[in-house]
Amino acid sequence: MAQTLPDNYYSLLDALKAEIRQARLRATLAANAELLRLYWHIGKTILNQQEQAGWGAKVIDRLAADLRSDFPDMQGLSRRNLLYMRKFAEEFSDPDFVQRPVAQLPWSHYVILMDKVKQLDDRLFYIAKALEHGWSRDVLSLQIKSGLHKRQGKAISNFKNSLPAPQSDLAQQLTKDPYLFDFLTLRQDYQERDLEDALTNHITKFLLELGAGFAFVGKQYHLDVSNQDFYLDLLFYHLRLRCYVVIDLKRGRFEPEYAGKLNFYLSVVDDQLKTEADQPTIGLLICQDKDKVIAEYALKDIHKPIGISEYRLTENIPTEFKGTLPTIEDLERELQLPSRISRGKKKSDN
């Protein structure tokens, strides 16, 4: 006969599981911290010896071979990784840096940062974001490639005048300008509904571009106002800000009347959906193009929180360079190479 479990068994089991997970996480973080300190020390030693004793490439090769020989079960002692350790100690020169919680990213993340981000302030931005959101190395690479540090919090908005602090600062930081929708493939004559459909069909990538905290509620979300039907392009809920976020998509340039219509939508959502536990609803108008001065005037006397950003479907060649890039034929003439036509003719002659 099976033994009856105590009434509180499963609650105790869940509590123990949570403790084990936390302990394993702390152990992993502690091990990672020790590894970073070790790598920094090895890198600093190499850096000092190169400066003081003139260590060259052959000495680094020998050091890597000897360390791998003595520690065959330890990964990360290749010549290439030793050079990354040297760079780590050189570019994060403060020895206290690796002791701080902000530094506790996996080593592979630092390799990406050293390869792809040149300025220390920009690296610190990505370190903080990666820790905050738990980015994998692939997500970190994607965010760096998209130039997130140049886009984060850049929308034109009235948040400072329409939301209390610190809600206003948090709301500003959830915005980007521009948003990159380069994961979409749309025909040149696409309509706004096509853009909505494409974004929701790629909702995982769209949520990644929006940023952490967004939960998708629906597209073409129906509102009934005085027996008339209105539809929100996209409706989200932001878990950290504890508020609804209405996203209005516009193909073409921003027009001042768009802000007034979005303001109307926010009033309705606040009245029909928002509860006492929710913060005021935020509007985000994302269009292809905007004039900064017109956008600022459009928001000047609006009291609902609205941000205005642009979106990009692909990363285009900057306008100032269009028509100035050399053609293949120009390059061939510059290098005094035979043209493709003459090469083809010679082949046919043979």
C-alpha positions in Angstrom: 0.0 0.0 0.0 1.4 3.4 -1.1 2.4 5.7 1.7 0.3 8.9 1.9 2.4 12.0 1.4 2.2 14.8 4.0 -0.1 17.7 3.0 2.8 20.2 2.8 5.1 17.8 0.8 4.9 19.5 -2.6 5.2 23.0 -1.2 8.4 21.9 0.6 9.6 20.1 -2.6 9.2 23.3 -4.6 11.0 25.3 -1.9 13.9 22.9 -1.9 14.1 22.9 -5.7 14.3 26.7 -5.7 17.1 26.6 -3.1 19.0 24.1 -5.1 18.7 26.2 -8.3 19.8 29.3 -6.4 22.8 27.4 -4.9 23.8 26.1 -8.3 23.5 29.6 -9.8 25.6 31.1 -7.0 28.2 28.3 -7.6 28.3 29.0 -11.3 28.7 32.8 -10.7 31.4 32.2 -8.2 33.3 29.9 -10.5 32.9 32.4 -13.4 34.2 35.2 -11.1 37.3 33.1 -10.2 37.9 32.3 -13.9 37.7 36.0 -14.8 40.2 36.9 -12.1 42.5 34.1 -13.2 42.3 35.2 -16.9 42.9 38.8 -15.9 46.0 37.9 -13.8 47.4 35.7 -16.6 46.8 38.5 -19.1 48.4 41.1 -16.8 51.4 38.9 -16.4 51.9 38.5 -20.1 51.4 42.2 -20.6 54.0 43.1 -18.0 56.5 40.6 -19.4 56.0 41.9 -22.9 56.7 45.4 -21.7 59.5 44.7 -19.3 61.2 41.6 -20.7 60.3 41.8 -24.4 58.3 38.6 -24.6 57.6 37.8 -28.2 55.2 35.5 -30.1 57.4 32.4 -29.6 57.3 32.8 -25.8 53.5 33.0 -25.9 53.4 29.9 -28.0 55.7 28.1 -25.5 53.6 29.3 -22.6 50.4 28.0 -24.1 52.0 24.6 -24.8 53.4 24.3 -21.3 50.2 25.3 -19.6 48.1 22.9 -21.7 50.6 20.1 -20.9 50.3 20.7 -17.1 46.6 21.2 -17.2 45.3 18.9 -20.0 41.7 18.9 -18.6 41.4 22.7 -18.6 40.1 24.5 -21.6 40.9 28.0 -22.6 44.7 27.8 -22.5 45.3 28.1 -26.2 47.6 30.7 -27.7 44.6 32.6 -29.1 42.9 32.7 -25.7 46.1 33.9 -23.9 46.2 36.8 -26.3 42.6 37.6 -25.4 43.6 37.5 -21.7 46.4 40.0 -22.4 43.8 42.2 -24.2 41.4 41.8 -21.3 44.0 43.0 -18.8 45.0 45.8 -21.1 41.6 47.2 -21.9 39.9 46.6 -18.5 43.0 47.8 -16.7 41.5 48.5 -13.3 42.2 45.3 -11.2 39.1 46.0 -9.1 36.8 45.7 -12.2 36.8 41.8 -12.2 35.8 41.9 -8.5 32.6 43.8 -9.1 29.2 42.1 -9.7 28.8 44.1 -13.0 31.8 42.2 -14.4 30.4 38.7 -14.0 29.6 37.9 -17.6 30.9 34.6 -19.1 34.3 34.8 -20.7 32.9 34.3 -24.2 30.8 37.5 -23.8 34.0 39.4 -23.1 35.7 38.0 -26.2 32.7 39.3 -28.3 32.9 42.7 -26.6 36.7 43.0 -27.2 36.2 42.0 -30.8 33.2 44.1 -31.7 33.0 47.1 -29.3 35.9 49.6 -29.2 34.8 52.2 -26.6 34.9 51.3 -22.9 31.6 53.2 -22.2 29.9 51.3 -24.9 31.2 48.0 -23.5 30.0 48.9 -20.1 26.5 49.6 -21.6 26.4 46.1 -23.1 27.7 44.5 -20.0 25.0 46.0 -17.9 22.3 45.1 -20.4 23.5 41.5 -20.8 23.5 41.1 -17.0 20.1 42.7 -16.7 18.4 40.6 -19.4 20.5 37.4 -19.3 21.6 37.7 -22.9 23.3 34.7 -24.5 26.4 35.3 -26.6 24.3 35.2 -29.8 21.8 37.7 -28.5 24.7 40.0 -27.3 26.3 39.7 -30.8 22.9 40.6 -32.4 22.4 43.6 -30.1 25.9 44.9 -30.9 25.4 44.5 -34.6 22.2 46.5 -34.4 24.0 49.3 -32.7 21.7 49.2 -29.6 23.8 51.6 -27.6 23.1 54.3 -30.2 19.4 53.6 -30.4 18.3 52.9 -26.8 16.1 55.5 -25.2 16.3 57.8 -28.3 12.6 58.3 -29.2 11.1 61.7 -29.1 8.7 61.7 -26.3 6.8 63.7 -23.7 7.4 61.2 -20.9 9.1 63.7 -18.6 6.0 65.9 -18.6 3.4 63.2 -18.6 4.8 60.5 -16.2 6.2 60.8 -12.7 9.8 59.9 -12.0 11.2 57.2 -12.1 8.4 55.9 -14.4 9.3 58.6 -17.0 13.0 57.5 -17.1 12.1 53.8 -17.3 9.6 54.5 -20.1 12.2 56.5 -22.1 14.7 53.7 -21.8 12.2 51.1 -23.2 12.2 53.1 -26.5 14.6 52.9 -29.4 15.1 55.1 -32.4 15.2 53.7 -35.0 13.7 50.2 -34.6 15.3 47.7 -36.9 12.9 45.3 -38.6 15.5 43.9 -41.0 14.2 40.4 -40.2 11.2 41.2 -42.4 10.9 40.8 -46.2 8.1 43.0 -47.7 7.2 44.1 -51.2 7.9 47.7 -52.0 4.1 48.4 -52.1 3.4 47.0 -48.7 0.6 48.5 -46.6 0.5 49.1 -42.8 -1.5 45.9 -42.3 1.2 43.9 -44.1 3.7 45.3 -41.7 1.5 44.3 -38.7 1.1 40.8 -40.0 4.8 40.4 -40.7 5.8 41.6 -37.3 3.3 39.3 -35.5 4.3 36.4 -37.7 7.9 37.0 -36.4 6.8 37.8 -32.9 9.9 36.3 -31.2 12.2 38.5 -33.2 9.9 41.5 -32.8 9.8 41.1 -29.0 13.6 40.8 -29.0 13.9 44.1 -30.9 11.3 45.8 -28.6 13.4 44.7 -25.6 12.8 42.8 -22.3 9.5 43.1 -20.5 7.1 43.3 -23.4 4.2 40.8 -23.4 2.1 40.6 -26.6 -1.6 41.1 -26.1 -2.9 41.3 -29.6 -3.0 43.0 -33.1 -6.0 44.9 -34.4 -7.2 44.9 -30.8 -10.9 45.9 -30.8 -12.2 48.9 -28.8 -15.9 49.8 -28.7 -16.5 53.5 -28.1 -20.0 54.8 -28.3 -21.1 51.9 -30.5 -18.2 52.6 -32.9 -15.4 50.2 -33.7 -11.8 51.2 -33.3 -8.7 48.9 -33.7 -5.3 49.2 -32.2 -2.5 48.1 -34.5 -0.6 46.3 -31.7 -1.2 46.1 -28.0 1.4 45.0 -25.5 1.8 44.9 -21.7 5.1 45.9 -20.1 5.8 43.7 -17.1 8.3 46.0 -15.5 6.5 49.3 -16.0 3.2 47.6 -15.2 1.3 49.3 -18.0 -0.3 48.7 -21.4 1.7 49.9 -24.4 -0.2 50.8 -27.6 2.0 50.7 -30.8 0.7 52.5 -33.8 2.5 51.7 -37.1 2.6 54.2 -39.9 4.1 53.8 -43.4 5.5 57.0 -44.6 6.4 60.2 -42.7 5.0 61.3 -39.4 2.0 63.6 -39.5 0.9 65.7 -36.5 -2.6 64.2 -36.5 -1.2 60.8 -35.7 -0.3 61.9 -32.2 -3.9 63.1 -31.6 -5.4 59.8 -32.7 -2.9 57.8 -30.5 -3.8 60.1 -27.6 -7.5 59.1 -28.1 -6.5 55.4 -28.1 -4.6 55.8 -24.8 -7.6 57.5 -23.2 -9.8 54.6 -24.2 -7.4 51.9 -23.0 -6.9 53.7 -19.7 -10.7 53.8 -19.3 -11.6 50.3 -20.5 -8.5 48.1 -19.8 -6.4 49.7 -17.2 -7.0 48.6 -13.6 -6.0 50.3 -10.3 -2.9 48.1 -10.2 -1.7 49.4 -13.6 0.3 52.5 -14.5 -0.9 54.9 -17.2 -0.9 53.5 -20.7 2.0 54.5 -23.0 1.8 55.1 -26.7 4.5 54.4 -29.2 4.1 55.7 -32.7 6.6 54.0 -35.1 6.8 55.5 -38.6 9.2 55.4 -41.6 10.3 59.0 -41.2 9.8 61.9 -38.9 10.8 65.5 -38.6 12.1 66.1 -35.1 10.7 69.6 -34.8 7.2 68.6 -36.1 7.2 65.6 -33.8 8.1 67.7 -30.7 5.4 70.3 -31.5 2.8 67.5 -32.0 3.5 66.2 -28.4 3.9 69.6 -26.8 0.3 69.9 -25.4 -0.6 66.3 -25.2 -0.8 65.0 -21.7 -0.8 61.2 -22.4 2.7 59.6 -22.5 3.7 59.1 -26.2 7.0 58.4 -27.9 7.7 58.8 -31.6 10.3 56.6 -33.4 11.3 55.6 -36.9 11.7 52.0 -38.2 14.1 50.6 -40.7 13.5 47.4 -42.8 17.1 47.1 -44.0 20.3 48.9 -43.3 20.7 51.1 -46.3 23.7 52.9 -47.7 23.8 56.4 -46.2 22.3 59.0 -48.6 25.5 61.0 -48.8 27.3 58.0 -50.3 24.7 57.0 -52.8 26.0 57.4 -56.4 29.6 58.0 -55.1 30.6 54.4 -54.6 32.8 53.0 -57.4 31.5 50.4 -59.8 33.3 47.1 -60.6 34.5 48.7 -63.8 35.9 51.8 -61.9 37.8 49.5 -59.6 39.2 47.5 -62.5 40.4 50.6 -64.3 41.9 52.0 -61.0 43.8 48.7 -60.5 44.6 48.5 -64.2 43.0 45.1 -64.5 41.4 43.9 -67.8 37.7 44.3 -67.9 35.3 41.4 -67.5 34.4 41.7 -71.2 38.0 41.5 -72.4 38.6 38.6 -70.1 35.6 36.8 -71.5 36.8 37.6 -75.1 40.3 36.2 -74.4 38.7 33.0 -73.1 36.6 32.7 -76.2 39.7 33.3 -78.4 41.4 30.4 -76.6 
